[in-house]
Amino acid sequence: GAHAVAPAASSLQPNVLASPRQPSSEDVPPAPGDTVVTYSRFVKSLHMFGFPAGFEQLLFSSLAGGRHHLDIADLHWLEGEQKRQRRKEEAKKKVFQAQARHNRIKQDGLERLHAFKEFLKRKCGSYIRAWRTLLSPGPEGSMVLQKQQFMKVCAQMGWCRSVSLLWNELDRDNSGNITMDDLDFRSAEALARLHHLIVTTFGSASAAVHAMGGGSTGRIKQADFETTLQEHGFSKSTAKLLFRGLVKEPRKDGKQFLSEDDLIFLERWKPDAWLFAPADEDAKEALKAKLLRKFHSFLSAWRKLLDRD
């Protein structure tokens, strides 16, 4: 680059390159007292400062502008170029430092989130139960948490480690609130599907309890709950996950039941439709084709559109 010539530019002081010299046949004779640099002296000076060979003629002709010698004015622009290069390098350094800080914060946030989820799992055994009993307890518990509520709950249950950093990781869209899917997508998806089943198939939580074998006692056995859900397309593991999460106080004897009180909140909840909508393979392929047309590769689409952070 041009900055590689900079050492030679500062050397065009009289005691290195610019000492008076005798005119040669290759030079236009300088006026008396001028300090100029001939091509031969230019080449020797470049080599002395370790400049790689092969570009001498190109450099000299570019700097001289058709003349057969250089003077100090021909190289003044190199000082400005050096400053520009330094500013450019400093700007790059700041960008790299900012990116490194962002990456560190992001990694710290992910680690805090992982630790928080492990804390909830140890305490409650299930993310659904943690949400229902710790994060948003009570029969009127909301499926949406505001930041102030979240901070208060964390303090109450003894979690005081980088709560703001944890919130930022949960509230990735900066909406000011979090929902179940921000904590654990699989649990949120399972709950949303159960909500859809209760509302559209059974009509109410009370009717669901009757349909699942709790008509006379008002209590649903685990086996009946899981069987009913599997009959409606839920996997066995998802049915178990839901039962474990909806039982607020697990019993040591294993004789656990669900009641209408455990399901009534699902009537009020209005989850986003995409959480329980059936998969649309045609739409998926159409979206993939559109992404390829616009970005030419899925990696480019992911980085430029889907996950720009």
N, C-alpha and C positions, 0 to 999 in steps of 0.2 A: 504494500500500500504506500500511499504518499508519505506516511509518517516514518517509513523506513529511511527516507532520505534526510530526515530532520537533523541527525547529527552532522551531516555534511553542510547543512545550511548554516548552523551556528559556527561552523569552522571557516566560513568565508570572511574571517577576520584577517587582517594583513599578515599576521605571522604564520598562517597555514596555507590558505589558498590564494589570497588576494595580494600577495607581494608584487611589487612592480616587476615587469618582465620585458624581455625584448620582443618586439613584434616578430611574428613568424608568417610564413607564406599562407597559412590557413586562416589568419586573422585579419580583420579590418584593423588597421593601426589605431590604437587608442589615443585619446588626447593625453597630453602630458599630465602626469599626476594621477591618472585614473587607476583604479584597481580592478582588474578583470581576470577572468578565468578562461583559459583556453580549453579546448576539448581534451587535449592530452593530460593537462593538469586535473581536469574534472574526473577523468577516468582513474588516474592514480589515486586521487583523494577518495573516490568511492571504494576502491579496493582496500585502501588503508583502513577504512572504517568497517570493513567486512561486508560491504554490499555485494550480493551475488552477481556474478558476471552474466552478460547477455542482454542487458537492457540499457547499456550506456548510451548508444546512439539515439535510441528512442527518447530517453530522458533529456539528453542534451538538446536535441532538435525541438522537443516540446517546450523546453524552458527558454531557449534562445530565440525562438520565433523567427527563424530565417537568418539570424546573424551568426557570426563565427566565434562569438565569445559571450560569456555571461558576466554580469556585474551583480552587485549585492541586491539591487532592486528586483532582479529576476527571481530571487529566492525569498523575498519578504513574505509572500503568500504562504510559505511553509509554516511560519509561526502561527498564522491564523488557522491553518489546517491542523497543526498540532493541538491547539486549544479546542478545536471542534471535535477532534478524535477523543481528547480527554473527557469532554462533556458527554460524548456519546458513550464512552466506557462507564462513566459514572452513572449515567441514566440506566444502562443495562444492569449495573451492579445493584442499583436501587430496586429495579424490577425483580431481579433474582432474589434479593433479600425479602421483598414483600411477598413473593410467591412462597419462599421458604417459611416465612411466618404463618402465612395462610395454611400451608400444608401441616405445620406443627399444631396449629389450633384445631384443624380438621381431625388430625390423628388423636389429639387429646380428647376432642369431643366424642369420637367413636369409642375410645377406651372408656370414657365416663359412662356412655350409654350402655356399653356391654356390662360394665360393673353394676350399673343401676338395675338392669334387667336381671342379672344374677341375684342381686339383693332381693328383688321382688319375688323371684322364683323360690328362693330359699325361705322367704317369709310366708308365702301364700301357696306355693306349689303350682300356680297357674297365673298367667297374665290376666285372664278374664276375672278370676277371683281377686287379684291384686287391684284391678281397676274398680271392681264393685265394692270391695271392702276397705281399701286404703285410699286410692286416689279420688274416688267419687262415691263415698259410702252413703247408706240410707236408702229407703224405698224410693225417694225422689232423685236418686243419684243421676247426674247428667252424663251423657256420652260425649260431652265436649268440656274441656278444661281450659280456663283462662290462665294466663301466666301468674297472676297474683294468687289464684287458688292453688296452683301447682307449687309455688314457693312455700305457701303456708303448710300444705300437706307434707312436703318434704321435711320441713322443720319438725312437724309433729311426729313423724315416724323415724326421726333421727338421721335423716340423710342430709348432710351439710357440705358435701364435697362438690365444689364448682357447680352449684345449681344453675347459675346463669349459662354456663357453657353447656350443661346438659340440656337446658331448655332450647338453646339455639340449635342443638342437634336434633331435637324432637320436632321443633317448629321450623322445618326446612323451607317452607313456603312463606315464612314471615307473616302469617295470617293473624298472629296474636293469640291463637288457641291451638290445642292439639286434640286429636281424636284417637280412638282405639287403634286405628291402622297405623298411626305414627309410632305407637309403642310396639305393636306386633301385628304384622299384616295377616298371618295365618289365623290368629284368633279373631281378628276383626272380620275377616271373610266368613269364617264359620258362624259367628254371631249374626252377621247380616243375612246369611242364607236361612238361619233358624227364624229370624224375624220375618223374612219373606214367606216361609212355610206357615208360620202361625197366622199371619195376617191374611194371606191369600187362600190357603187351603183350609185352615180350621176356623178362621174368622176372629178368634180372640184367644187370649191366654187361658181363660176358663175352659173354652171348648177344646183347646189342645190338651189340657190336663185330663179331661174326660176321654178324649180319643186315645190317649196313651195309657189308659188303664187306671186312672185315678178318680174315676167317677164316684165311687162310694166313700173313699177315704180322703180324697183331695190330695193324695200323695202319689207321685210317680216313682216306681222302682227303676233302678239303673238299667236292668235288663230290658224292661218295657220301653224305656226312653230310647235306648240304643237301637232296639229292633225297629221301632217306628221310624226313626231317622234313616236307618239303612233301607227301609222300604220306600223311602222318598228320595233315594239317590245319594245319601251321605255315606262316606266311607266309615268303616268301623273305627278307625283311629280318630276321625273328626268327631264322631258321636261321643267317643270317650273323652276327648278334649273338652267338648261342650259340657258334658255332665260334671266332670271334675271342676270346671270353672264356675258353673252355676250353683253348685253346692257351696254355700257360704261357710258352713262349719262342718268339715269332714269328721265322721265318727270313726273311732278306733275299731269298732266291731265290724265295720264295713257295711252296716245296714243303713244306707244313705238313701234319701228321697229328695225329690223336687216337688215344690208346691206352686200354686198360682202366684204366690208372692215372689218366687224366684224368676218368674217369666214375665210378670206384668210390665216391667220396664221396656221389654221388647215391643210392646204395643205402641208406646209413645215415641220410641226411637225412629228416626227417619234417616237411615244410612244412605249414602250415595248409591245410586242404582248399579254402578259398575262393580260394586262389591259382591252383588249376588246375581248379576246378569249371566246367562249361559254364554259359554265361549262361542264366538263367531269366527270360524276358520276362514271363511271367504273374506271377511273384513280384515282379518290379520294379513292375509296374503296381498290384498289390495293396498294396505298401508305399507307393507314391505316393498312392493313394487314402486310406490310413489316415492319412498325414501331413496331407493336406488336411482330413480330418474333424476332426483334433485341433487343428491350428494355423491352418487357413483359408488359408494361402498357403505356398508352398515357401520363400520368403525367411524367413518367421517360423519355419518348421520348422528351417531351416538355422541360424539364429542362436540359437534357444532350445534345440535338441536336438543337432543334428549337429556344430556347430562353435561351442561356447559360449565358446571363448577369443577 
